[in-house]
């Protein structure tokens, strides 16, 4: 996603945070990039289902 970045604080279960952090390390990308792509992918899927 191009453009300006904005901080977005959310609260998630600790176990999920650990899983996402490990997954981003395994994918060799930053946590922000990993979450951004996951959200974009999920939203694309929702849009395609409409």
PyMOL commands that set and color helices and strands:
alter all, ss='L'
color gray80, all
select helices_A, chain A and resi 14-26+31-49
alter helices_A, ss='H'
color red, helices_A
deselect
rebuild
show_as cartoon
